Amino acid sequence: MPTAPHPQSSDELYQALQENDRRPYGRTRTVTAEELAEAAEQFAEPRPLVHALLELQEAYTYGSEPRKSPVVFARLLTLFDEQPDVFDERLRHTLFWRFKWVASALRALPEIPLASLRQWLTEMRDRYERAGLGLQPYYGQAYQLAAHVGEDTALAYELWAGRARTRLSDCEACETCERALHHLAAGDDRRALDTWEPVLAGKESCQEEPARSVSYALLPLLRTGRADRARELHLAGYRACRRNPSMPGEVGRHLEFCALTGNEARGLELLAENRNLFEEVDSPRDLLDFLTGVEVLLQRVETLGHGHLPAAGYPGRAWTVSALRVEVHGRADDLAARFDGRNGTTAHADRRRERLDRAPLLDALELTLRTRALDDVTPDVTAAPLAAPTARTAAAVPEALPELVLRARALDAGGHPDATACWARLRTLLAAADYTHPDDPAVGPLARLRADLLADEASRAGEKDEFAAAAALQEQAAARYDEAGATGDAAVARACAAFAAAELTGQGPGTDEEKAAALTEAHAAVTRLQEETPDLAPYQEARLLRLRATALGLRLQTTRSEEHIASARAEVDALHAFATRHDIAGQISGALMLRAGTHAISGDLPAAVTEIDALLDRLRADGPGWHLPRTLGLRARFQLGLHDAEAAHADLTESLRLAADWPADAVGAARLHAGLAEAAMRLGRPDEALRHLTRSAELDLRHGSRTDAFCAYSNAAQLTLDLGRVEDCIALLDSLLAEPDVTAGEVDDRLVAQLRLIRARALHEGEDLKAATAEFVVLAAESAAWDDDPGSHAMIAAETAVLLGESGEFGRAREAADQAIAAHAEAPRYEQLSNCLRELARLQAQREGADGLTDALAYLAHAGRVADEAREAGYEARGRSLDTALAYEHGRVNAYAGAYEDALTALEKALTLLGEPGPDEERAGEWAECVRLAGAVEGVYLERPAPALTRLDAAISRLTALGHTEQTEPLTSLAARLRDEE
C-alpha cells in the first residue's frame, strides 16, 4: 500500500491531512492517517499532533475499527488535560463531541464489560458538568446503551428526548433516526415513518444520514403499503452505503429488503458487490447486523430451491448459497451470544430471530430496470445462455442417434430454428465419455458430425458478430468435411469463412474502401468455390448464391455507389431464380428480402415497401413462418425511413407477437425490441421505449451477445437519465459495471467508458458532486490516452473541468480545461468547449467576485476564439449561437464581479444577437431571462429604475402579445420590486 510523503513542516502536515480528508474511508485513508500521526510526533508544537490524532480517530471510526478509536481518544484527552491551551474553541468542541464516538465504539465491542460502558458514560457526564456543558448528549448515549442492552427504555428515552438540544447534541438527522427507531421498536410503523419524514425527504442530513434511516424505513414502508416509496429509497439509500465499511448494517438491511420483495437475484448481486465487508468490518456489532441481513437473503434463496447457486462470501474459497448460509449462521449466532452474555439479556438473539423469521412482504417488487430472477443467475458468464421461453412447442428431439443426426441435418438444410435444439443435444452426446458413433452409412463418419457441430458453432458466433471466431471455426469445419469426403459441405464452410473474414474487416477501423474491397474479394472467393466444387446439392448451391448476394449487398451498403447497384441486383435475381427452380422456400424468402433491401439502400424506399409487402403475402400463404417476424421488422425499418412511426410501431408489435412462436435468437427478437423502442421514441412514448430497450438487452444477454446487450443497456441508461430517473439510471449502470467480464477487463474499454460516463453524469444530476467529480477525473485521465479519439477526450475533459469548478477547485479545473483545449485542436468540439469555458468563467466570478474577474474574463476570451473558429468552419450550434451565449455570459460574469456597466453593455449585445422573440417558447425564455438580468443590473445595481422599468414593461407587453405568459412572470416580479423601491 502506498505511504504518504513524510511531511517536513507543519504546513506540509496540514496539507497532507487535507488531502487525506478527501479520500473515502477505508484502509488507504486509515494507513495514511496512521503515518501522518506518527509524523506529527516530530514537531515541538503539539497542535499538529492534535489535528493528526483527530484525523486518525475519524479514520478508525468510519473505517469500522472501533477497538482503536478509544485508544486514540485517550491520547487526545491526556493532551487536553495537560495542555488545555492548545485546544482552541473549535478543537475543544470537537473533543467533547467525540465522547459520543467512544461510547458508540465501546458498545460495539462485546469484550468490553457492561460496567466499563457505564463507567465511560459517568466519565462523560462528569466532564460535561465540569466544562459547563448541557447533559442532553449524555442522556442520548444513556438511552442508546439501554436500547442496545434490551432494557426498558421508556425512562431513558424521556430523559433524553425531553431535554433541549445543545451544541454538542447529535445532529437533527441522527436524533430523528433514534426517535423513529424507538417508535419502530414499539411496533408503531406509522409514527416511526412520520418521525422519519424530514430525513427521508432530504431536509435533514449528515455523514450517515439519510442512508441509515432509509435502511431502517424500508420494511415499515412496505408494511404500510408504500412500496413505490420503498423502491425509490432503496435505490438512493443503497448507493449511499454500498461497500462502505462503516455502514455494513445498512447494507445488510438492503439485502433483507431484496429477500422480502421477490428480488433475491438482485440481493445476490448486491452481496457480491459488498464482499469486501466480510473482511473489512472490524466492528462486532456492525458485523452482526450485516451478517443477519446476509443470512435473511441466503435463507430465502435456499428456501426457493437455489442453494446450489454461487454466492460471494469470505475470501479464500468459493461459496454456494447453502454453504455460506451455514457459515454466516454460526458466526452471527456466536456474535449475538457474546453481546447477550456481556449485556445479561437475550435482546440480540431475539432481534436476530425476529428478522430471520419474517415472511416475504411482497411476491415481487420491480426494483431496477434490470429485473433478474434466480433462474438467470449462473455460476459464471461462460455458462450457456438461457433460452428464452416460446409460445410454440418445438418439435421433439429424436431419441435414436441416427435419427437425431439426420433430423438435425434436414432441419439445418432448410434453415429451420429447431435445428438448434438437435445440434445442442448432439453436442452433449458427443461430449460423453461413453459416446459410440453409429456405424450407419446414412449418418456418415464421426468427422462429418464433428464438422456439422463446428459449423453450427460458427454460425452462432457469426450471429453475435464474433467474426474472427466464426471464420476459424468454419475453417476447422471445412477440414473435417474434407476428411469425411463431404466436399459440398466443405465448400460451404470455406465460403462462410471467407465471408466472416470480410465481415471482420468491416468491424475494424479501416476505411469504407477497405471494407468494400474485402467484400469484393469474399464474393470472388465464394464464386470460385461454387464453380470449382462438383456435385453440389441444391441447398448447398443456394447457400453459396445467398452468400454472394449478401456480400454484394453489403458492399453496396458500404459504398452507396450507383455502380454497385446492378451487380447486387443481378446476384439477388440469380439466387431467386435458382431457389424458385428448386423450390427452396427459405432461400426464395431470403432473396426477396435482399431485393427489398437493395431498393432501400438505393434510396427507393417505396419500392422496398412494395417488395416487402409481396414477400409478406407469400410468407403468410406458404411460409416459412419463422421468416415473418424478421420480414415485418425489415418493413418497419423502411417505414421509419419514410417517417411513418405509427406504421412501423404496428409492424413491430405484430412481429413480436409472431416471434413468440419461435426461439428469440432465431427470429432476431432483440433487434425487434430495439426497433420498437425507436418507434416508440418517435411517437413520444419514452417509457414504452425504455421497456423495449431493456428487453432487447436482456435477450442479447440470453443469446450471449454481450456487447450488443451492453450497448442496448447504455441507451436505456441514457434514456432513463433523460427522463430524470437518476437513481434508476445509476442502479442499472452499477449492476452492469459489476458484471464479471466487465470487472475482468474483457469488455471493450470504450463501451465500458461510455457506461461510466453516463453514470458520472447521473451522479452529477443526482447532486453527488464528489462522486461525479472523482469519476470524471479518472475518465479524463484514461481518455487522454485515446490517440484515435481526441474528440471524446475533449468532451470528457471539458465536463471534468466544469465539475472541478463547481467544487471550487479552480486550479485543477484550469488543468482539465487546458486538456480539453489541446484535444479540441485535434478534433474540434466547438459547442462543448465553449460551454465549458463560459461555465468556468461564471463559476469563478460567482465564487470569487471581483477577485475572480481576471481569470473569468480569460476564460471568456478563449471562448470568443472558439466562437470565431466555429464561425470560420461554418459550424452551427444546436441551441443559442456561441456568440449570443458568450455575450450573455459576459453580462453575468461582470455582474457577479460588480462591473455593472460592462455587464449591461454585454447583455444589450446579447439581446441584439438574440433578436426579437417569436412563437418558440425556448427562444422566448432565453430572451426573457436576458431582459430580466439586464433590468436587474440597470434598475437594482446601477440604481436606474426608470429605464429598467421601460425595458421590462416593453418586454412584458411583447411576450404577452405572443402568448408567452409564463415567461413574463419573473419580469413582472422584478418590475413590481423596482416600483416598490421608487
HELIX and SHEET records of a PDB file:
HELIX    1   1 SER A   10  ASP A   21  1                                  12    
HELIX    2   2 ARG A   27  ALA A   40  1                                  14    
HELIX    3   3 ARG A   47  TYR A   62  1                                  16    
HELIX    4   4 SER A   69  GLU A   82  1                                  14    
HELIX    5   5 PRO A   84  VAL A   86  5                                   3    
HELIX    6   6 GLU A   89  TRP A   97  1                                   9    
HELIX    7   7 PHE A   99  ARG A  107  1                                   9    
HELIX    8   8 LEU A  114  ARG A  130  1                                  17    
HELIX    9   9 GLN A  136  VAL A  149  1                                  14    
HELIX   10  10 ALA A  154  ALA A  161  1                                   8    
HELIX   11  11 GLU A  172  ALA A  185  1                                  14    
HELIX   12  12 ASP A  189  LEU A  200  1                                  12    
HELIX   13  13 ALA A  211  ARG A  223  1                                  13    
HELIX   14  14 ALA A  227  CYS A  241  1                                  15    
HELIX   15  15 PRO A  248  ALA A  259  1                                  12    
HELIX   16  16 GLU A  264  GLU A  273  1                                  10    
HELIX   17  17 LEU A  277  GLU A  280  1                                   4    
HELIX   18  18 PRO A  284  THR A  303  1                                  20    
HELIX   19  19 VAL A  321  ASN A  343  1                                  23    
HELIX   20  20 ALA A  347  LEU A  356  1                                  10    
HELIX   21  21 LEU A  374  ASP A  376  5                                   3    
HELIX   22  22 LEU A  401  ALA A  413  1                                  13    
HELIX   23  23 ALA A  419  ALA A  431  1                                  13    
HELIX   24  24 LEU A  446  GLU A  463  1                                  18    
HELIX   25  25 PHE A  467  ALA A  484  1                                  18    
HELIX   26  26 THR A  487  GLN A  507  1                                  21    
HELIX   27  27 ASP A  512  GLU A  532  1                                  21    
HELIX   28  28 PRO A  538  THR A  559  1                                  22    
HELIX   29  29 GLU A  562  HIS A  564  5                                   3    
HELIX   30  30 ILE A  565  ARG A  581  1                                  17    
HELIX   31  31 ALA A  585  ILE A  601  1                                  17    
HELIX   32  32 LEU A  605  ASP A  622  1                                  18    
HELIX   33  33 GLY A  625  HIS A  627  5                                   3    
HELIX   34  34 LEU A  628  GLY A  641  1                                  14    
HELIX   35  35 ALA A  645  ALA A  659  1                                  15    
HELIX   36  36 ALA A  664  VAL A  667  1                                   4    
HELIX   37  37 ALA A  669  ARG A  682  1                                  14    
HELIX   38  38 PRO A  686  HIS A  703  1                                  18    
HELIX   39  39 ARG A  706  ASP A  722  1                                  17    
HELIX   40  40 VAL A  726  LEU A  737  1                                  12    
HELIX   41  41 PRO A  740  THR A  743  1                                   4    
HELIX   42  42 ASP A  749  GLU A  765  1                                  17    
HELIX   43  43 LEU A  769  SER A  783  1                                  15    
HELIX   44  44 PRO A  790  GLU A  806  1                                  17    
HELIX   45  45 PHE A  810  GLU A  826  1                                  17    
HELIX   46  46 TYR A  830  GLU A  848  1                                  19    
HELIX   47  47 GLY A  849  GLY A  852  5                                   4    
HELIX   48  48 LEU A  853  ALA A  873  1                                  21    
HELIX   49  49 LEU A  882  TYR A  896  1                                  15    
HELIX   50  50 TYR A  900  LEU A  914  1                                  15    
HELIX   51  51 GLU A  921  ALA A  936  1                                  16    
HELIX   52  52 VAL A  937  TYR A  941  3                                   5    
HELIX   53  53 PRO A  945  ALA A  961  1                                  17    
HELIX   54  54 THR A  965  GLU A  981  1                                  17    
SHEET    1   A 2 PRO A 310  ALA A 311  0                                        
SHEET    2   A 2 TRP A 319  THR A 320 -1                                        
END                                                                             
